[in-house]
Amino acid sequence: LKNTKALGLPASTAGLSAMLTIQQTESPAGRSVCCVITGEMMMYDGNAVVYCENSFLTTYGKTAHGLVRFTERYAVRSVIDSRVPGEPDAGMVLDGRPAGIPIVESLSRALELADASGYQLTHFIIGVATDGGYLTADIREAVRKALESGLNIDSGLHDYVSDDDELRLLAERQGVLIRDIRKSAASGNHMFTGKSMR
């Protein structure tokens, strides 16, 4: 990958393009950027907010639960679920052990906390499972807002976010990535396991 700094990714991701099937485009500024990943997993770190609206206190929040408990891939900074009031620690809510990850009401609040704490959010992870793995209208809108905020998208839904033309084009304009975790599994690489988001 070229110009990883412009994508909000660490320089350690450079040179991994041979491992991936990627779609490249040019941003309005004329630089070449990688916008949609459909191949093997990239190993990189980032500051993530996990979307789990209406679901953190249910079994539908299992992806978010796993990321709060352990991940080597991201620095999870916050979880979004407006039904959990008071911005409690997600680890305390989940297991009674502090994780240093607040549950916030919205993406705008997550961005506000990031700015106040002096770090930049880089990733928006869909941390909620849906019946049938569908990209619901609410999740799609949340993804759109995240893309508009310049965040990379990671999704394990059965519906591929990168197959949505509007969202894909928005990612291209913003110079960020959409990564559909299950896409490689569908191609026969069998990448999706319980460790995929770690």
N, C-alpha and C positions, 0 to 999 in steps of 0.2 A: 504494500500500500504506500502511496505517496502522500506527502503533506498530512501526516497523521495529526500534527498539532492543530491544523485548521479544522479537523473533524472532532476535536475535543478528545482525542485518544493519545495515549502515551507513545513515545517514540519506539517502544519495544514491539509495537505491532508492525513496524516497517519490515518488509521482506517476507511477510506471510501470505502474500497474494497467490503464490504458487499452490497453496493448500486450498484455495477457495475458488468457487465459481462466483464471479462478481459482475455487477453491472456498473459501468462508469458513465459519468456525464460531466458536463462543464457547468459550473455555477455561473450566476450572472456576472461575477467578477472575472470569469474566464479561466478559473483554475480547474484542474481535473480532480474530481472527488469520487469516492466510492459510495454508492447510495443504498444498494440492496445486496445483502449477502444471501446466497442460497446454497452454499457449500458447507464444508466442515466448520466446526466451531473455531472461532478466533479465541485465543487465550489473551485476554487483556483485562485490566482493572479499570474501574470507573466508579464515580459517586452516583449511587442509584436511589431513586424513589420507587417504591413498589405500590402499584395500584391494586387496591383490594376493597373497593367501594362496596359497602353493605354486606361484606363477606368475611371480615377478619375473625369474627366470633362464631363462624360456622365452618363446616368441613369444606365448603367451597373455597376457603382461603388457604388451602393446603400448600400451594406454591409459596405464598407469602410467609406462611409459618416456617417452611423449610429455610427460606432465605434469612429470616430473623434469627433462627437457631444456628445456622452455619452456612457460610459461603466463602470460597477462596477467590471467586471471580469478581465480586463487587465489594465496595464499601457501602453498605446499605445505610442511608442517612435518615430515611423516614418512610412511613407507610401511610397511604391515603385510605381513610375510611371515615366518612363524616358521621357515621352512626355511633362512633366511639368518642364520647365527649372528653374534653379536658386535656387533650394531648398527653395521655399516659405513655409510659414506656411499654413498647410492644412486647418485650421479653417478660415484663411483669404481668401483663395481661395474659400472655400465652402460657407461661410456665412458672410464674412467681419469681423469676430471676431477671435482674436488670440487664438490658442489652444496649442501652444508650441510643435507642431508636424510637423517636416519638411517633405516635399515630396522629396524623393531622387531618384536617377537614377537606383540604383541596390541594391541587398542584400549586396554586399561587402561594399558599402558605408554606409549602415545602420549599419553593424557590426563595421565599422571604427568609426562612430559617437558614438556608444555605448562604445567602448573601450576608446575613448577620454573623454567621460563623466563619466566614472567610474562605469557603470552598465553593466550587462550581459543580452543580449537578450535571451529569453527562448522560445518564441512562434512565429511561422510564420502562419499568418491567411490569408486564401484565401478570399480576400475582393472584388472580382469581380464576377459578375453573368455572366454566359454564356448562349447562346441560347440552351435550352434543359437541362441546368445544366451539360453539359459534361465536363469532365476533358480533356482539350485540350492538344496538344503536348507541347505548350509553358508553360502552367501552370504546367504540369507534370515535365518538366525540372526544373522549378523554385522550385518545391517541392523537387526534388532530391537534388538540391544544398543546400536547407535549411536543409534537413536531414543530408547531409554531414557536415554541419556546426554545427550539434548538436542541432537543434531546434525542438521542438514539433510542430506538424501540426494540425491546426483546419480548417475544411472544411465544408461548408454548401452546396456543390454541390450535385446534384442528383447522379452523379457517385461517388462511394465510393473510396476514396484514399486507404483505407486499403484493398480493394479487389485487388489492383495491387500488384502482388507477388514480383516484384523487389523492389518496394518502401516499402512494408511491411518488407521484409527481411533486407533492409537497416536500417529501424527504429529499428529493433531488434538488429542489430549489433551496432548501435549507442547508444542504451539504451534510446531512446526517444519515445514519444507517437504520435500516429495518432488518431485523434478524428473526426469521421464523424458525424456531428450534426444531420443529417437526419436519421441515422441508427436506432435509437430508435423509431422514428416516424413510420418507416416502419414496426417495430415489433409490433406496436399497442399501444405504450406508448404515442404517440401524444405529444412528447416533443418539436418538432420544432415550435416555435412561433416567433413573432417579438422580443422576449426578449432573445432568446437562446444565442446570442453572448454577451449579456450585462454583 
